Amino acid sequence: MTEMSPLHFKENAIRALGDAELQRALGNMRQGFIEKRTKAAERLPEFDALRDKAKEIKDHVLAHLDLYLEAFEKNCVAGGGTVHWAKDSAQARDIVLNICRLVGAETVTKGKSMVGEEIEINPFLEANGIRPIETDLGEYIIQLRNEPPSHLIAPAIHVNKEQIADAFRQHHRDLSPERPLTDRAALLNEARRALRERFLEADVGITGANFLIAETGSTVIVTNEGNGDLTQTLPRIHIVLASIEKVVPNFDDAATLIRVLARSATGQEMSVYTTVSTGRKRPGDLDGPEQFHVVLIDNGRSKLIGTEFQEVLRCIRCGACLNHCPVYGSVGGHAYGSVYPGPIGKVLTPALQGLENARDLPNASTFCGRCEEVCPMRIPLPKMMRHWREQEYAKRMVAPRVRWALRLWALAARLPSLYHFGARLAAWWLYRRGKKGRGRLAKVPYGEGWTRFRDFPAPLGKTFQSQWRGPRRHRRPSP
């Protein structure tokens, strides 16, 4: 059983590597998101220019975040909405519960919301006698399985259709146990049938927000299923959960971000639905909520402003960094023990939960740089992981043997003669050991994490510097 705590990342990762079903599901992800994102970017010549513009927009907002949040509140209230400010998860949960109790809510439908997962709103509502129903298909599946999401945009990517069928047979008891559930269409139709009833009976609908428009006080969600629209228009009350960095100045800026969001996330030109909500239902409107509430959640984000981690607040939750990360692609999302897995989680989770509670995450990286390369917001994730590692060392959270190894390395790095001698000795010794295994090493000192699962290539017996000083140095490239 995966321990949902970042402190158990190493144990969870080992368990995930041995999970055949998980590895099969992750293999499907590698073949999908990466290729689609590449093709979508190639079809848009100005894609990189849009990324630069998107970064500029978010940097401007973060430099003036207080002004844009105040403008959003003012315009949201003018449009018939109510804005609530929550400094942390507990305050956000209490705000939602109080709104639900004012209307005697018994059932709440929910659109997909990562910040909702962050504040753990579902178990809190259940503990207070209110039934939350996830309406996004992936979220609905993992709710039935009593699991957290394993991906930012594909929460059930870790399960296969046979596992989904098992969950449906267990929970949809009113249907024949002999019914066929062998293809995706059958699973989709059954989920749609179950959820339609929930939409109609819900007293409150809760959604997230991809963007908050300061100029109009509007909220924007992008979805592919339409469940978000039903969640926010059918119930009497619509509650929006949004973290404070989601605000943008106007619709033009939101449009720029939307153009890079879908292409980076799913390889689409645009998501199927882009829905704007501005205030409560007005006279003459055919549908819409009687009350419109926006809960703005800080939860530690304001502390990042002005620090070396401010740039992480540019994230628009596209999931591209997860899709291209070799570590995430090997262990999946649950191994991280956090709402935010993958490279973005390695930076954001220590910020939200404290480095002492997530110290393994910034170290779970190959530093290949793919996350930064594909990020539509050009967030320098590897650089910020290094900052966390620096803090980990400064706070003496590193094991003593690792600290001594780093000190020896630093000493050698400052003394070139000692460094070259040590490098030559290590290259010769590893080469001699590798010859017995035909150039591969089954064990390497301090390399157990690698050699537990695969052999290590043995060096050729000479250091790079010695080879560079040899004949290769004088060769000229062919014309």
Secondary structure by P-SEA (a helix, b strand, c coil): cccccccaaaaaaaaaaacaaaaaaaaaaaacaaaaaaaaaaaccaaaaaaaaaaaaaaaaaaaaaaaaaaaaaaaaaabbbbbbbccaaaaaaaaaaaaaaacccbbbbcccaaaaaaaaaaaaaaacbbbbbccaaaaaaaaacccccccccccccccaaaaaaaaaacccccccccccccaaaaaaaaaaaaaaaaaaccbbbbbbccccccccbbbbbbccaaaaaacccccbbbbbbccccccccaaaaaaaaaaaaaaccccccccccccccccccccccccccbbbbbbbccccccccccccccccccccccccccccccccccccccccccccccccccaaaaacccccccccccccccccccccccccccaaaaaaaaaaaaaaaaccccaaaaaaaaaaaaaaacaaaaaaaaaaaaaaaaaaaaaaccccccccccccccccbbbbbcccccaaaaaacccccccccc
